[in-house]
Amino acid sequence: MDMPIPRPERLARKAELAAALRRHLPQEAVIDTPAQLRAYECDALAAYRCPPMLAVLPSTTEEVAQILRLCHEMDVPVVPRGAGTSLAGGSLPTADSVILGVARMNAVLEADYANRVVRVQSGRTNLSVTGAVEEEGFFYAPDPSSQLACAIAGNIAMNSGGAHCLKYGVTTNNLLGVTLVMMDGTICEIGGAHLDAGGLDLLGVICGSEGQLGVVTEATLRILPKPEGARPMLLAFDSNEVAGACVSDIIKAGILPVAIEFMDRPCIQACEDFAHAGYPDCEALLIVEVEGSEAEIADQLGRIAAIARRHDPLELREARDAEEAGRIWLGRKSAFGAMGQINDYMCLDGTIPVTELPHVLKRIGEMSVEYGLRVANVFHAGDGNMHPLILYNANTPGELETCEAFGAEILKLCVEVGGCLTGEHGVGIEKRDLMWHQYGAADMEAQMAVKDVFDPAWLLNPAKVFPLDASDGRRAVLAAAE
């Protein structure tokens, strides 16, 4: 994966920049030794590594503004970092950049239960937002598989979803406002503790912008009352295609479960060995969860079971109690970690129309044979958000490159059937060179023009989202105009 060549004049000013930063931050908040910087050389896309020039760990919005102002004055790129769980290389640094980590910014600033909102610093972890409000009967809906570790900052940057996004939506549907610091240190308040803000929908621009436009330091989030009850059902099938067809029929019937999750045999076996969830022996497994009163749950599960029986399931099982329901979800939530115990893998993130699930799953199986690499499928089937895990051996020369080529073909397939390159992981470095496959020149120009407004010098999160040929050309044009 190509990265920009570091500029020597930036590297030469490392000591000067570190000294300037220490005048505004606690000494321990500035990290500049090679040993300490290794912790920031990659994110969860660990196949690619590059230590940054410096790393800084602010605690307040004002400190973030000071950092960005200094870096702007010294023409030094900044890479925002939440918890480093990005699977698309979204926080991979360049050698002449500063990592700006928000992990120390983890406070709950305000909880307004009457208006169902909570305001937090952006380094707070996803699951701990629910932890802060659950005693009052509320929860925060977006639930990525990494929710125990991932930060709200990264969730906003990538517009993260999770298993329950089918009913509750992704981050953009649960985000009401942000405090954003621009590259020149300007602090902006966008949105707020209300349903919608006047003027342009800048919040919609910020959410999913992958650190290209500014650094989010605070977020106002929608919280919801806990449902009266919830219950998952397991549906086992003898092929991926049949399971995909069942998902399509459930959605077409107008039923809205809170989640429909899909796993195939390799993933089922790994999760069962890891979590002992009691999964059946089958080729494909669906976890379908509904919620509401007991009467509502019984009605929805009855209708779903009737649809599933038309596809001859090998097993159809409702969770009998909360303990069994917890085991079912522990298996699914452990999928990425369980797979990591048995193989190196690359986790993709493409989105397709639900009706295309049978075709796409079949074609992925065919491509697996063509490329000679196994694939484990686990994804949010209800909204067509695919997560194929391509298994490879990092110690075998050439296998990473084969894995990348295979992954590119899967993502191109997602676009060709009417989907897109990413659902919740973002573009990062992983998919940036595929952007031309989804967007034409005019589309790309419009997106880059937005970045021009927020970050005219193109210093924020370099080498991400936009293909290098496009972003390098953009920077050259801007430099010539100065």
C-alpha positions as CSV (number, residue, x, y, z in Angstrom):
1,M,0.0,0.0,0.0
2,D,1.6,3.3,-1.1
3,M,2.0,6.1,1.3
4,P,3.2,9.7,0.7
5,I,7.0,10.2,0.9
6,P,7.8,12.1,4.1
7,R,9.0,15.6,3.7
8,P,12.5,16.1,5.2
9,E,11.8,19.7,6.3
10,R,9.0,18.4,8.5
11,L,11.1,15.7,10.1
12,A,13.8,18.2,10.7
13,R,11.5,20.3,12.9
14,K,10.5,17.4,15.2
15,A,12.4,18.7,18.2
16,E,11.1,22.2,17.6
17,L,7.5,21.0,17.4
18,A,7.8,18.8,20.4
19,A,9.2,21.7,22.5
20,A,6.4,24.0,21.3
21,L,3.7,21.4,22.2
22,R,5.2,20.8,25.7
23,R,4.7,24.5,26.4
24,H,0.9,24.1,26.0
25,L,0.4,20.5,27.2
26,P,1.5,18.4,30.2
27,Q,4.9,16.8,29.6
28,E,3.6,13.2,29.5
29,A,1.0,14.2,26.9
30,V,3.7,14.6,24.2
31,I,5.2,11.3,23.0
32,D,8.4,11.5,20.9
33,T,10.6,8.4,21.6
34,P,10.7,5.6,19.1
35,A,9.8,3.0,21.6
36,Q,6.7,4.8,22.8
37,L,5.7,5.8,19.2
38,R,5.5,2.1,18.2
39,A,2.1,1.9,20.0
40,Y,0.7,4.3,17.3
41,E,2.3,2.8,14.2
42,C,-0.9,1.0,13.1
43,D,-4.5,0.5,13.9
44,A,-6.6,-2.7,13.6
45,L,-5.5,-3.0,9.9
46,A,-2.2,-4.2,11.3
47,A,-0.8,-5.4,7.9
48,Y,0.4,-1.8,7.4
49,R,2.6,0.1,9.8
50,C,4.4,3.4,9.9
51,P,5.5,5.2,13.1
52,P,4.5,8.8,13.4
53,M,6.8,11.7,14.0
54,L,5.1,12.5,17.2
55,A,2.0,11.6,19.2
56,V,0.0,13.9,21.5
57,L,-2.7,13.0,24.0
58,P,-4.8,16.1,24.9
59,S,-7.5,16.2,27.6
60,T,-9.6,19.2,26.5
61,T,-11.0,20.9,23.4
62,E,-8.8,23.9,24.1
63,E,-5.7,21.6,24.1
64,V,-6.8,20.1,20.8
65,A,-7.1,23.6,19.4
66,Q,-3.6,24.5,20.5
67,I,-2.1,21.4,18.9
68,L,-3.9,21.9,15.6
69,R,-2.9,25.6,15.5
70,L,0.8,24.8,16.1
71,C,0.8,22.0,13.5
72,H,-1.0,24.3,11.0
73,E,1.6,27.1,11.5
74,M,4.4,24.6,11.0
75,D,2.8,22.8,8.1
76,V,2.7,19.4,9.8
77,P,0.0,16.8,9.0
78,V,-2.2,15.5,11.8
79,V,-3.8,12.1,12.0
80,P,-6.8,12.0,14.5
81,R,-7.0,8.7,16.4
82,G,-9.8,7.4,18.7
83,A,-9.1,3.9,20.1
84,G,-7.2,2.6,17.0
85,T,-9.8,-0.1,16.2
86,S,-10.2,1.0,12.5
87,L,-10.2,-2.0,10.2
88,A,-9.6,0.2,7.1
89,G,-6.4,1.9,8.2
90,G,-8.3,5.1,9.1
91,S,-5.7,6.2,11.7
92,L,-2.5,4.9,10.0
93,P,0.1,7.7,10.4
94,T,2.6,9.0,7.8
95,A,6.2,9.3,8.9
96,D,6.1,13.1,9.0
97,S,2.7,13.4,10.8
98,V,1.5,13.9,14.4
99,I,-1.0,11.4,15.9
100,L,-3.6,13.3,17.9
101,G,-5.2,10.7,20.2
102,V,-8.4,11.5,22.1
103,A,-8.3,8.6,24.5
104,R,-7.9,10.8,27.6
105,M,-11.0,12.8,26.6
106,N,-13.5,10.3,28.1
107,A,-15.8,12.3,30.4
108,V,-19.6,12.4,30.4
109,L,-20.3,16.1,30.3
110,E,-24.1,16.1,30.6
111,A,-27.0,13.7,30.7
112,D,-30.5,15.1,30.0
113,Y,-32.9,12.3,30.5
114,A,-36.0,14.4,29.9
115,N,-34.8,15.2,26.4
116,R,-33.1,11.9,25.9
117,V,-29.6,13.2,25.1
118,V,-26.2,12.8,26.6
119,R,-23.1,14.9,25.9
120,V,-19.7,13.2,26.1
121,Q,-16.1,13.8,25.2
122,S,-15.3,12.0,22.0
123,G,-12.7,9.6,23.5
124,R,-15.3,7.8,25.6
125,T,-15.9,4.2,24.5
126,N,-19.1,3.2,22.8
127,L,-20.3,0.7,25.4
128,S,-19.5,3.0,28.3
129,V,-22.0,5.5,27.0
130,T,-24.7,3.0,27.7
131,G,-23.0,2.2,31.0
132,A,-23.4,5.8,32.0
133,V,-27.1,6.0,31.4
134,E,-28.5,2.5,31.9
135,E,-29.3,2.9,35.6
136,E,-31.9,5.5,34.4
137,G,-33.4,3.0,31.9
138,F,-31.6,4.2,28.8
139,F,-29.1,3.0,26.2
140,Y,-27.1,4.2,23.3
141,A,-28.1,2.2,20.2
142,P,-25.2,1.9,17.8
143,D,-23.3,-1.2,18.8
144,P,-20.2,-2.1,16.7
145,S,-18.6,-5.4,17.5
146,S,-15.7,-3.5,18.9
147,Q,-18.0,-1.4,21.2
148,L,-16.1,-2.4,24.3
149,A,-13.0,-0.6,23.0
150,C,-13.9,1.7,20.1
151,A,-14.3,5.4,20.8
152,I,-17.2,7.7,19.9
153,A,-14.7,9.8,17.9
154,G,-14.0,6.9,15.6
155,N,-17.7,6.0,15.4
156,I,-18.5,9.5,14.2
157,A,-15.5,9.5,11.7
158,M,-16.6,6.2,10.1
159,N,-20.4,6.5,10.7
160,S,-20.2,3.1,12.5
161,G,-23.2,0.8,12.9
162,G,-23.5,-2.6,14.5
163,A,-25.8,-5.6,14.9
164,H,-28.8,-3.5,15.9
165,C,-28.5,-0.9,13.1
166,L,-31.4,-2.5,11.2
167,K,-33.9,-1.0,13.6
168,Y,-32.0,1.9,15.2
169,G,-29.8,3.1,12.4
170,V,-26.1,3.9,12.5
171,T,-24.2,6.7,14.1
172,T,-25.6,9.5,11.9
173,N,-29.1,8.5,13.1
174,N,-28.1,8.9,16.7
175,L,-25.8,11.9,16.6
176,L,-27.3,15.3,17.4
177,G,-24.3,17.7,17.6
178,V,-20.5,17.9,17.8
179,T,-17.8,20.2,18.9
180,L,-15.3,20.3,16.0
181,V,-11.8,21.8,16.0
182,M,-10.6,22.7,12.5
183,M,-7.0,22.5,11.3
184,D,-6.3,26.1,12.1
185,G,-7.5,25.7,15.7
186,T,-11.0,27.2,15.1
187,I,-13.6,25.7,17.5
188,C,-17.0,25.1,15.9
189,E,-20.3,24.0,17.5
190,I,-22.4,22.1,15.0
191,G,-25.9,20.8,15.7
192,G,-27.0,20.5,19.4
193,A,-29.4,18.9,21.8
194,H,-32.4,19.0,19.5
195,L,-33.8,17.1,16.5
196,D,-32.4,19.3,13.8
197,A,-30.4,22.5,13.3
198,G,-31.1,25.4,11.0
199,G,-29.0,26.1,7.9
200,L,-26.9,23.6,6.0
201,D,-26.7,20.1,7.4
202,L,-23.0,20.3,8.3
203,L,-23.5,17.5,10.9
204,G,-24.3,15.2,8.0
205,V,-21.1,16.2,6.3
206,I,-19.0,15.7,9.4
207,C,-20.4,12.3,10.3
208,G,-18.5,9.8,8.1
209,S,-15.8,12.2,7.0
210,E,-13.0,10.1,8.4
211,G,-11.0,12.8,10.1
212,Q,-10.7,14.8,6.8
213,L,-12.5,17.9,7.9
214,G,-11.7,18.4,11.6
215,V,-11.2,16.8,15.0
216,V,-14.4,16.0,17.0
217,T,-13.8,16.6,20.7
218,E,-17.4,16.4,22.1
219,A,-20.5,14.8,20.9
220,T,-24.2,15.1,21.8
221,L,-25.9,11.7,21.3
222,R,-29.4,10.5,21.3
223,I,-30.2,7.9,24.0
224,L,-33.3,5.7,24.0
225,P,-35.4,4.0,26.6
226,K,-34.5,0.3,27.0
227,P,-37.0,-2.0,25.3
228,E,-39.5,-3.9,27.4
229,G,-37.9,-7.2,26.3
230,A,-35.9,-8.8,23.5
231,R,-35.3,-12.4,22.3
232,P,-33.1,-13.9,19.6
233,M,-33.9,-16.9,17.4
234,L,-31.3,-19.1,15.6
235,L,-32.1,-20.3,12.1
236,A,-29.7,-22.9,10.6
237,F,-29.5,-23.7,6.9
238,D,-27.6,-26.0,4.6
239,S,-26.3,-23.3,2.3
240,N,-25.3,-19.6,2.3
241,E,-27.6,-18.9,-0.6
242,V,-30.7,-20.3,1.1
243,A,-29.9,-18.3,4.3
244,G,-29.5,-15.2,2.1
245,A,-32.9,-15.8,0.4
246,C,-34.5,-16.2,3.9
247,V,-33.2,-12.8,4.9
248,S,-34.5,-11.2,1.7
249,D,-38.0,-12.7,2.4
250,I,-38.1,-11.5,6.0
251,I,-37.4,-7.9,4.9
252,K,-39.8,-8.1,2.0
253,A,-42.6,-9.3,4.4
254,G,-42.4,-5.9,6.1
255,I,-41.1,-7.3,9.4
256,L,-38.5,-5.1,11.2
257,P,-36.4,-7.2,13.6
258,V,-33.9,-5.3,15.7
259,A,-31.1,-7.4,14.1
260,I,-30.5,-10.1,11.5
261,E,-26.9,-11.4,11.7
262,F,-25.4,-14.0,9.3
263,M,-22.5,-16.4,9.8
264,D,-21.2,-19.2,7.6
265,R,-19.6,-22.5,8.5
266,P,-16.0,-21.3,9.0
267,C,-17.2,-18.5,11.3
268,I,-19.7,-20.7,13.1
269,Q,-17.0,-23.2,14.0
270,A,-14.5,-20.6,15.2
271,C,-17.1,-18.8,17.3
272,E,-18.4,-22.0,18.8
273,D,-14.9,-23.1,19.8
274,F,-14.3,-19.7,21.3
275,A,-17.6,-18.8,23.0
276,H,-19.4,-22.2,23.4
277,A,-22.6,-20.6,22.3
278,G,-24.3,-23.9,21.4
279,Y,-24.5,-23.1,17.7
280,P,-25.8,-26.0,15.5
281,D,-23.8,-27.9,12.9
282,C,-24.8,-26.2,9.6
283,E,-23.5,-24.3,6.6
284,A,-25.1,-20.9,7.4
285,L,-26.7,-19.5,10.6
286,L,-29.0,-16.5,11.1
287,I,-29.4,-14.7,14.4
288,V,-32.7,-12.8,14.3
289,E,-33.6,-10.7,17.3
290,V,-36.9,-8.9,17.9
291,E,-38.0,-6.8,20.8
292,G,-41.1,-5.4,22.5
293,S,-43.7,-6.8,24.9
294,E,-44.1,-10.6,25.2
295,A,-47.1,-10.5,22.9
296,E,-45.1,-8.5,20.3
297,I,-42.1,-10.8,20.5
298,A,-44.2,-13.9,20.1
299,D,-46.1,-12.5,17.1
300,Q,-42.9,-11.4,15.3
301,L,-41.0,-14.6,16.0
302,G,-44.0,-16.6,14.8
303,R,-44.1,-14.8,11.5
304,I,-40.3,-15.1,11.1
305,A,-40.5,-18.8,11.8
306,A,-43.2,-19.3,9.2
307,I,-41.0,-17.6,6.6
308,A,-38.0,-19.6,7.6
309,R,-39.8,-22.9,7.3
310,R,-40.4,-22.2,3.6
311,H,-36.6,-22.5,3.2
312,D,-36.4,-25.9,5.0
313,P,-34.1,-24.9,8.0
314,L,-32.0,-27.5,9.6
315,E,-32.9,-26.0,13.0
316,L,-35.1,-23.3,14.3
317,R,-34.5,-22.3,17.9
318,E,-35.7,-19.5,20.2
319,A,-33.6,-18.5,23.2
320,R,-35.2,-19.9,26.2
321,D,-33.9,-17.4,28.7
322,A,-31.6,-14.4,29.1
323,E,-28.5,-16.6,29.7
324,E,-29.0,-18.5,26.4
325,A,-29.7,-15.2,24.6
326,G,-26.4,-13.8,26.0
327,R,-24.5,-16.9,24.8
328,I,-25.9,-16.5,21.3
329,W,-24.8,-12.9,21.1
330,L,-21.4,-13.6,22.7
331,G,-20.7,-15.9,19.9
332,R,-21.5,-13.3,17.2
333,K,-19.8,-10.4,19.1
334,S,-16.7,-12.6,19.4
335,A,-16.5,-13.4,15.7
336,F,-13.5,-11.2,14.7
337,G,-11.5,-12.2,17.8
338,A,-12.3,-15.9,17.3
339,M,-11.2,-15.8,13.7
340,G,-8.0,-14.1,14.7
341,Q,-7.1,-17.0,16.9
342,I,-6.9,-19.4,13.9
343,N,-5.7,-17.3,11.0
344,D,-4.5,-14.0,9.7
345,Y,-7.4,-12.3,7.9
346,M,-8.5,-9.1,6.2
347,C,-12.0,-8.0,7.1
348,L,-13.9,-6.3,4.3
349,D,-16.9,-4.0,4.5
350,G,-19.1,-3.6,1.5
351,T,-22.9,-2.9,1.3
352,I,-25.3,-4.4,-1.1
353,P,-29.1,-4.5,-1.7
354,V,-30.6,-7.3,0.5
355,T,-32.1,-9.0,-2.6
356,E,-28.6,-9.5,-4.0
357,L,-27.4,-11.5,-1.0
358,P,-27.8,-15.0,-2.6
359,H,-26.0,-14.0,-5.8
360,V,-23.1,-12.2,-4.0
361,L,-22.6,-15.0,-1.5
362,K,-22.5,-17.5,-4.3
363,R,-20.0,-15.4,-6.3
364,I,-17.8,-14.9,-3.2
365,G,-17.6,-18.7,-2.9
366,E,-16.6,-19.0,-6.5
367,M,-13.9,-16.3,-6.2
368,S,-12.6,-18.1,-3.1
369,V,-11.8,-21.1,-5.3
370,E,-10.3,-18.8,-8.0
371,Y,-7.9,-17.1,-5.6
372,G,-7.1,-20.1,-3.5
373,L,-8.0,-18.3,-0.2
374,R,-10.8,-19.3,2.2
375,V,-13.5,-16.8,3.2
376,A,-15.5,-16.6,6.4
377,N,-18.7,-14.6,6.1
378,V,-20.2,-12.7,9.1
379,F,-22.3,-9.6,8.6
380,H,-25.4,-7.5,9.3
381,A,-27.6,-9.3,6.8
382,G,-30.7,-7.2,7.5
383,D,-29.3,-4.1,5.8
384,G,-26.9,-5.9,3.5
385,N,-23.7,-4.8,5.2
386,M,-21.2,-7.5,4.2
387,H,-18.1,-8.4,6.3
388,P,-16.2,-11.2,4.4
389,L,-13.1,-12.2,6.3
390,I,-10.4,-13.4,3.8
391,L,-8.1,-15.8,5.5
392,Y,-4.4,-15.8,4.5
393,N,-1.0,-16.5,6.0
394,A,1.0,-13.3,6.5
395,N,4.3,-15.3,6.6
396,T,3.7,-16.7,3.1
397,P,5.2,-14.4,0.5
398,G,2.6,-13.0,-1.9
399,E,-0.5,-14.1,0.1
400,L,-1.2,-10.6,1.4
401,E,-1.1,-9.2,-2.2
402,T,-3.4,-12.1,-3.3
403,C,-5.7,-11.3,-0.4
404,E,-5.8,-7.6,-1.4
405,A,-6.6,-8.4,-5.0
406,F,-9.4,-10.8,-3.9
407,G,-10.8,-8.2,-1.5
408,A,-10.8,-5.6,-4.3
409,E,-12.9,-7.9,-6.5
410,I,-15.4,-8.5,-3.7
411,L,-15.8,-4.7,-3.2
412,K,-16.1,-4.1,-6.9
413,L,-18.9,-6.8,-7.0
414,C,-20.7,-4.9,-4.2
415,V,-20.7,-1.7,-6.3
416,E,-21.7,-3.6,-9.5
417,V,-24.9,-5.0,-7.9
418,G,-26.0,-1.6,-6.7
419,G,-24.2,-1.3,-3.4
420,C,-21.2,0.7,-2.2
421,L,-17.6,0.2,-1.0
422,T,-18.2,0.7,2.7
423,G,-21.0,0.5,5.2
424,E,-19.4,1.3,8.5
425,H,-15.6,0.7,8.4
426,G,-14.9,3.7,6.2
427,V,-12.6,4.0,3.2
428,G,-9.3,4.7,5.0
429,I,-6.3,3.4,3.0
430,E,-7.9,0.1,2.4
431,K,-10.4,1.2,-0.3
432,R,-9.1,4.6,-1.3
433,D,-7.8,3.3,-4.7
434,L,-11.2,1.7,-5.4
435,M,-13.0,5.1,-5.1
436,W,-12.7,5.6,-8.9
437,H,-14.7,2.4,-9.3
438,Q,-17.6,3.9,-7.5
439,Y,-17.3,7.6,-8.4
440,G,-16.7,9.6,-11.5
441,A,-14.4,12.6,-11.8
442,A,-17.2,15.1,-11.1
443,D,-18.3,13.2,-7.9
444,M,-14.7,13.1,-6.7
445,E,-14.2,16.8,-7.4
446,A,-17.2,17.7,-5.4
447,Q,-16.0,15.7,-2.4
448,M,-12.5,17.2,-2.6
449,A,-14.0,20.7,-2.9
450,V,-15.6,20.1,0.6
451,K,-12.2,19.2,2.0
452,D,-10.8,22.4,0.5
453,V,-13.2,24.5,2.6
454,F,-12.5,22.8,5.9
455,D,-8.8,21.9,5.4
456,P,-7.3,24.1,2.7
457,A,-3.8,22.9,3.1
458,W,-4.9,19.2,3.2
459,L,-3.0,18.5,6.4
460,L,-5.7,16.4,8.1
461,N,-5.5,12.6,7.9
462,P,-3.3,12.4,4.8
463,A,-3.4,9.5,2.4
464,K,-6.9,8.4,3.3
465,V,-10.2,8.3,1.5
466,F,-9.1,9.9,-1.8
467,P,-6.8,8.0,-4.3
468,L,-3.3,9.3,-4.0
469,D,-3.2,10.5,-7.6
470,A,-6.3,12.7,-6.9
471,S,-5.1,14.0,-3.5
472,D,-1.5,14.6,-4.6
473,G,-2.8,16.5,-7.6
474,R,-5.1,18.6,-5.4
475,R,-2.3,19.5,-3.1
476,A,-0.1,20.5,-6.1
477,V,-2.8,22.8,-7.4
478,L,-3.3,24.5,-4.0
479,A,0.4,24.9,-3.5
480,A,0.7,26.6,-6.9
481,A,-2.1,29.0,-6.1
482,E,-0.5,30.2,-2.9
